Amino acid sequence: MNKKIIVLFRNDLRLDDHPALWHAAKLGVILPVYIHNEQFSMCNTAQSFWTYYSLQNLQATLDDYDMQLILRKGEVISEVLQLALDTEADAVYFNERFLPTERNEDEQLTNILQANNIEVKAFYGDALFNLSNIQNQQNKPYAIFTSFYKRCLQEPVRQPLGQPTNIRAFPTKVSSLALEQLQLLHGNWYHKFHHYWKPGIDGAMEQWELFVEQSLFDYHDKRDYPAKETISKMSPFLAVGNISIRFLWATCQELIEDEDNTIFSQQIESFLRQLIWREFSIYQLLNYPTFSTDSLRSNFQHFEWEPHSIRLEAWKTGQTGYPLVDAGMRELWETGYMHNRVRMVVASFLVKHLLQPWQEGYAWFEHTLVDFNAANNAMGWQWVSGTGIDSAPYFRIFNPSLQGEKFDTDGAYIKKWVPELALLPAKYIHAPQTAPTAILEQAGITLGDTYPLPIVDHKTARARALERYNAIKKA
Ligand SMILES: Cc1cc2nc3c(=O)[nH]c(=O)nc-3n(C[C@H](O)[C@H](O)[C@H](O)COP(=O)(O)OP(=O)(O)OC[C@H]3O[C@@H](n4cnc5c(N)ncnc54)[C@H](O)[C@@H]3O)c2cc1C
């Protein structure tokens, strides 16, 4: 059989373990297509930088097969239909996505193509498990991560499919836009990201191998310390699908079997647990379609937020006077990434100390994170805010200075991202306002001038947040 199959690439910009491509390659000739819809996809975000260079790298990989990635811009359904009709394609294959808007689009696309007698096949997307199978004994979605996690460990994990050995192109030439014409990048904010990242399939593999060699063996012990960098930094690669989540899982399982070393296995299992947190966020998005926009706990509809543009701006620009918060926000702006422990602290600070709605933080992260992912971002914000189903209770309010003392004891992370505090002794670096004047002078710091005074007092802000929370508890 030699079918003509259009394979859609979306947030799975790779050839390895790409179920739609793998099945299409067995059945016929392929037209790989990427369509940029300005209405749904973000432009000029940190992630559009990532997408741009991932597409460039995907094309370079397809060159080995003498195949061109067809780039189009516009409304996805009409673009795909037109392409299928123009090329007389027999079928369109794609992998499932998880956002409600995306699922809706895929459903409409399927209906329209089928109405035109074009075969459509949707293959499973970038998840480890078949999440629609996972329910508790009452046939309801799991609400608690630990129960979900235990259940996942009993489920079969889908095996990675590898890269098809024989990918053949459509015989006729099809026109494509140039990558620049997608207009993913504007201005020059993103240029600096090149210092920190190499987006795409090749960069993903290099980063993964580096992590496995240098950090996986003590991931569990050190993952909470932002200056140690013992985390994988796979999140931006996973967000656009430069690497397969099933490949990461399978590699770790092989290492556990090969090593036969309990201590090493514990470190790897801790990493696998984080991958299941990712599954849990997709699971919640599938079960609660408004997960990324609305608080899941309905009593938060009555919460009295205090939208305040000056406070919000101070948070975004890393000018709150709380060094760990400022370091995190500046790392984010400079690199498009922030360590998970620091994400929790800055998120808690915005929502609880500054009383800004979590959706403001979600939107800023959507704009600035190279690893932005609606499911993980929503779960992160709803967990920290106490508005999610399985979340930190609202009354647990991080003290940003104590978090700094605990997880960045010598202040190395703060000194890197807030250089104006670099000469301050570690004893004072987490709360510069407590340093004696002479020490501040020696370190070249004038509070309120070279570095801000705290934008809010921790104790007062904590009491105010708890008061607001108690008000909705009664509602
Ligand atoms: C407020 C907030 C917002 C967040 N927004 C995002 C986001 O937009 N995109 C995103 O990928 N992650 C988000 N996270 C989760 C987490 O911070 C990142 O996944 C992690 O920091 C990525 O770095 P890493 O790849 O080195 O992680 P590692 O520690 O090496 O973990 C490996 C992988 O496990 C998954 N993972 C790890 N921690 C979590 C977690 N807490 N929740 C879900 N999956 C996890 C990720 O896929 C990650 O790449 C957010 C967390 C918070 C608190």
PDBQT file of the ligand as one rigid body, heavy atoms in Angstrom, charges set to zero:
ROOT
HETATM    1  C1  LIG A 501       3.898  28.535  39.526  1.00  0.00    +0.000 C 
HETATM    2  C2  LIG A 501       4.493  27.407  38.711  1.00  0.00    +0.000 A 
HETATM    3  C3  LIG A 501       4.395  27.432  37.325  1.00  0.00    +0.000 A 
HETATM    4  C4  LIG A 501       4.939  26.396  36.556  1.00  0.00    +0.000 A 
HETATM    5  N1  LIG A 501       4.829  26.463  35.189  1.00  0.00    +0.000 NA
HETATM    6  C5  LIG A 501       5.336  25.467  34.441  1.00  0.00    +0.000 A 
HETATM    7  C6  LIG A 501       5.242  25.504  33.024  1.00  0.00    +0.000 A 
HETATM    8  O1  LIG A 501       4.652  26.411  32.419  1.00  0.00    +0.000 OA
HETATM    9  N2  LIG A 501       5.821  24.500  32.319  1.00  0.00    +0.000 N 
HETATM   10  C7  LIG A 501       6.456  23.449  32.931  1.00  0.00    +0.000 A 
HETATM   11  O2  LIG A 501       6.954  22.544  32.244  1.00  0.00    +0.000 OA
HETATM   12  N3  LIG A 501       6.511  23.375  34.269  1.00  0.00    +0.000 NA
HETATM   13  C8  LIG A 501       5.992  24.342  35.037  1.00  0.00    +0.000 A 
HETATM   14  N4  LIG A 501       6.097  24.268  36.401  1.00  0.00    +0.000 N 
HETATM   15  C9  LIG A 501       6.614  23.034  37.027  1.00  0.00    +0.000 C 
HETATM   16  C10 LIG A 501       8.135  22.985  37.284  1.00  0.00    +0.000 C 
HETATM   17  O3  LIG A 501       8.564  24.144  37.906  1.00  0.00    +0.000 OA
HETATM   18  C11 LIG A 501       8.937  22.765  36.006  1.00  0.00    +0.000 C 
HETATM   19  O4  LIG A 501       8.421  21.659  35.284  1.00  0.00    +0.000 OA
HETATM   20  C12 LIG A 501      10.410  22.475  36.317  1.00  0.00    +0.000 C 
HETATM   21  O5  LIG A 501      10.964  23.512  37.067  1.00  0.00    +0.000 OA
HETATM   22  C13 LIG A 501      11.157  22.306  35.016  1.00  0.00    +0.000 C 
HETATM   23  O6  LIG A 501      12.518  22.168  35.212  1.00  0.00    +0.000 OA
HETATM   24  P1  LIG A 501      13.237  20.791  34.916  1.00  0.00    +0.000 P 
HETATM   25  O7  LIG A 501      12.868  20.285  33.581  1.00  0.00    +0.000 OA
HETATM   26  O8  LIG A 501      14.679  20.971  35.206  1.00  0.00    +0.000 OA
HETATM   27  O9  LIG A 501      12.592  19.848  36.023  1.00  0.00    +0.000 OA
HETATM   28  P2  LIG A 501      13.099  18.481  36.657  1.00  0.00    +0.000 P 
HETATM   29  O10 LIG A 501      13.110  18.656  38.122  1.00  0.00    +0.000 OA
HETATM   30  O11 LIG A 501      14.323  17.986  36.030  1.00  0.00    +0.000 OA
HETATM   31  O12 LIG A 501      11.864  17.506  36.336  1.00  0.00    +0.000 OA
HETATM   32  C14 LIG A 501      11.777  16.774  35.109  1.00  0.00    +0.000 C 
HETATM   33  C15 LIG A 501      10.438  17.022  34.451  1.00  0.00    +0.000 C 
HETATM   34  O13 LIG A 501       9.379  16.631  35.334  1.00  0.00    +0.000 OA
HETATM   35  C16 LIG A 501       8.263  17.507  35.160  1.00  0.00    +0.000 C 
HETATM   36  N5  LIG A 501       8.048  18.260  36.395  1.00  0.00    +0.000 N 
HETATM   37  C17 LIG A 501       8.947  18.588  37.337  1.00  0.00    +0.000 A 
HETATM   38  N6  LIG A 501       8.357  19.288  38.338  1.00  0.00    +0.000 NA
HETATM   39  C18 LIG A 501       7.058  19.399  37.990  1.00  0.00    +0.000 A 
HETATM   40  C19 LIG A 501       5.916  20.013  38.608  1.00  0.00    +0.000 A 
HETATM   41  N7  LIG A 501       6.005  20.643  39.795  1.00  0.00    +0.000 N 
HETATM   42  N8  LIG A 501       4.727  19.967  37.958  1.00  0.00    +0.000 NA
HETATM   43  C20 LIG A 501       4.612  19.314  36.779  1.00  0.00    +0.000 A 
HETATM   44  N9  LIG A 501       5.648  18.704  36.156  1.00  0.00    +0.000 NA
HETATM   45  C21 LIG A 501       6.845  18.754  36.756  1.00  0.00    +0.000 A 
HETATM   46  C22 LIG A 501       8.628  18.478  34.047  1.00  0.00    +0.000 C 
HETATM   47  O14 LIG A 501       8.151  17.974  32.828  1.00  0.00    +0.000 OA
HETATM   48  C23 LIG A 501      10.156  18.486  34.110  1.00  0.00    +0.000 C 
HETATM   49  O15 LIG A 501      10.751  18.868  32.896  1.00  0.00    +0.000 OA
HETATM   50  C24 LIG A 501       5.570  25.303  37.199  1.00  0.00    +0.000 A 
HETATM   51  C25 LIG A 501       5.672  25.295  38.598  1.00  0.00    +0.000 A 
HETATM   52  C26 LIG A 501       5.148  26.334  39.338  1.00  0.00    +0.000 A 
HETATM   53  C27 LIG A 501       5.269  26.297  40.846  1.00  0.00    +0.000 C 
ENDROOT
TORSDOF 0
